[in-house]
Amino acid sequence: MARTDRAKIFTFLWYANEAEQAATFYASIFPNSRVERVTPLRSESPSGPPGSVKVVDFTLLGQRFQAMSAGAHHEFNDAISIVVLCDDQAELDRYWSKLLEGGGEEQACGWLKDRFGVRWQIVPAVLDEMMRDADPARSKRVTDAMLQMVKLDIAALERAYRS
């Protein structure tokens, strides 16, 4: 039976064995977020005996996600990341520090890797607009500034944009 109240497209994440912990961690960080349900597969699968594989449905900032704990498969990498647009520096700083808790790693240009290996881009909402500015000199200045940063600094980006 088809459900019409569910998103038709959403992100699915495969974890070796930490999907439920990751979903709970993420839901604790973002408003309008929660773990909806954890469903163990009742059948034998290539990943293990009945009950060993679990599918986790969760919501982050009102958006549907699904994850699965099903044994080692592929590591997360930079080819896929979750982007969080932030309205101000306080919001950016809060998400940055929370996602790094418990063993995450800072990367470059507003990217980080959380303790589960998922890559995140924590960026100011205004950055796209500044980088797409019709004035190529302005766009270059803000891009050059961003490329020198680890955690993004909105005031410094705005200064580069206006200079």
C-alpha positions as CSV (number, residue, x, y, z in Angstrom):
1,M,0.0,0.0,0.0
2,A,1.5,3.4,-1.1
3,R,1.9,6.1,1.5
4,T,1.5,9.7,0.4
5,D,2.9,11.3,3.5
6,R,6.5,10.2,3.0
7,A,9.3,11.9,1.1
8,K,9.8,10.2,-2.3
9,I,13.5,11.0,-2.3
10,F,15.8,11.0,0.8
11,T,19.3,10.2,1.9
12,F,20.2,6.6,2.9
13,L,23.4,5.9,4.9
14,W,25.0,2.5,5.5
15,Y,26.9,2.0,8.7
16,A,28.8,-1.0,9.8
17,N,27.0,-1.2,13.1
18,E,26.2,2.3,14.4
19,A,23.2,3.5,12.5
20,E,21.0,3.9,15.6
21,Q,23.7,5.7,17.6
22,A,24.4,8.0,14.7
23,A,20.7,8.9,14.1
24,T,20.3,9.5,17.9
25,F,23.4,11.7,17.9
26,Y,22.3,13.8,14.9
27,A,18.7,14.2,16.2
28,S,20.2,15.5,19.5
29,I,21.9,18.3,17.5
30,F,19.3,19.7,15.2
31,P,15.8,21.1,16.0
32,N,12.8,19.4,14.5
33,S,14.7,16.1,14.5
34,R,14.0,12.7,15.9
35,V,14.5,9.0,15.5
36,E,11.2,7.6,14.1
37,R,11.8,3.9,14.4
38,V,14.4,1.1,14.4
39,T,13.3,-2.0,12.4
40,P,15.4,-5.2,12.7
41,L,15.3,-7.3,9.5
42,R,13.6,-10.6,10.4
43,S,15.3,-12.5,7.6
44,E,18.8,-13.9,7.1
45,S,20.8,-11.6,4.9
46,P,24.3,-11.4,3.4
47,S,25.1,-9.1,6.4
48,G,24.0,-11.5,9.1
49,P,21.4,-13.6,10.9
50,P,17.8,-12.4,11.5
51,G,17.7,-9.3,13.7
52,S,21.3,-8.4,13.2
53,V,20.6,-5.9,10.4
54,K,18.6,-2.8,11.5
55,V,17.0,0.0,9.5
56,V,16.7,3.3,11.2
57,D,14.2,5.9,10.1
58,F,15.0,9.4,11.3
59,T,14.3,13.1,10.6
60,L,16.8,15.9,10.7
61,L,15.5,19.5,10.5
62,G,12.2,18.1,9.2
63,Q,13.9,16.1,6.4
64,R,13.6,12.3,6.1
65,F,16.8,10.1,6.4
66,Q,17.2,6.4,6.6
67,A,20.2,4.4,7.8
68,M,21.1,0.8,8.2
69,S,23.5,-1.1,10.4
70,A,24.5,-4.0,8.2
71,G,28.2,-4.7,8.6
72,A,31.2,-3.3,6.9
73,H,30.6,-2.4,3.3
74,H,32.1,0.9,2.1
75,E,33.6,3.7,4.1
76,F,32.0,7.1,3.9
77,N,34.1,9.5,2.0
78,D,34.2,13.1,0.6
79,A,32.2,12.2,-2.5
80,I,29.0,12.6,-0.5
81,S,28.4,15.1,2.2
82,I,25.4,16.6,4.1
83,V,25.2,20.4,3.8
84,V,23.8,22.5,6.6
85,L,23.1,26.1,5.8
86,C,23.5,28.4,8.8
87,D,21.9,31.8,9.2
88,D,24.6,33.3,11.5
89,Q,27.9,32.5,13.1
90,A,26.4,31.3,16.4
91,E,24.4,28.6,14.5
92,L,27.4,27.6,12.4
93,D,29.6,27.4,15.6
94,R,27.0,25.3,17.4
95,Y,26.6,22.7,14.7
96,W,30.4,22.6,14.0
97,S,31.2,21.9,17.6
98,K,28.4,19.4,18.2
99,L,29.2,17.4,15.1
100,L,32.9,17.2,16.1
101,E,32.0,15.8,19.6
102,G,33.3,12.3,20.4
103,G,36.0,12.1,17.8
104,G,35.1,14.0,14.7
105,E,37.7,15.7,12.6
106,E,37.9,19.2,11.1
107,Q,38.7,19.2,7.4
108,A,38.9,22.3,5.2
109,C,36.6,24.9,3.7
110,G,33.7,24.3,6.2
111,W,33.9,20.5,5.9
112,L,34.2,18.1,8.8
113,K,34.0,14.4,9.4
114,D,31.9,13.2,12.3
115,R,32.8,10.4,14.6
116,F,30.9,8.0,12.4
117,G,32.8,9.0,9.3
118,V,30.0,11.0,7.6
119,R,31.1,14.2,5.9
120,W,29.3,17.5,6.6
121,Q,29.6,21.0,5.2
122,I,28.6,23.6,7.8
123,V,28.3,26.8,5.7
124,P,26.7,30.2,5.9
125,A,23.5,30.4,3.9
126,V,24.9,33.6,2.3
127,L,28.0,32.0,0.9
128,D,26.5,30.7,-2.3
129,E,25.2,34.2,-3.2
130,M,28.6,35.8,-2.5
131,M,30.5,33.2,-4.5
132,R,28.0,33.6,-7.5
133,D,28.3,37.3,-7.5
134,A,28.3,38.8,-11.0
135,D,31.5,40.7,-10.2
136,P,34.2,38.2,-10.7
137,A,36.7,40.1,-8.4
138,R,34.2,39.9,-5.5
139,S,33.5,36.2,-6.2
140,K,37.2,35.5,-6.3
141,R,38.0,37.4,-3.1
142,V,35.3,35.5,-1.1
143,T,36.3,32.2,-2.6
144,D,40.0,32.8,-1.9
145,A,39.1,33.6,1.7
146,M,36.9,30.5,2.1
147,L,39.7,28.3,0.7
148,Q,42.0,29.5,3.6
149,M,39.6,28.6,6.3
150,V,38.8,25.4,8.2
151,K,35.6,26.4,10.1
152,L,34.0,29.2,8.1
153,D,34.0,32.7,9.6
154,I,31.0,34.7,8.2
155,A,32.4,38.1,9.2
156,A,35.8,37.4,7.5
157,L,33.9,36.1,4.3
158,E,31.8,39.3,4.3
159,R,34.9,41.5,4.7
160,A,36.6,39.7,1.8
161,Y,33.4,40.1,-0.3
162,R,33.1,43.9,0.4
163,S,36.9,44.8,0.2
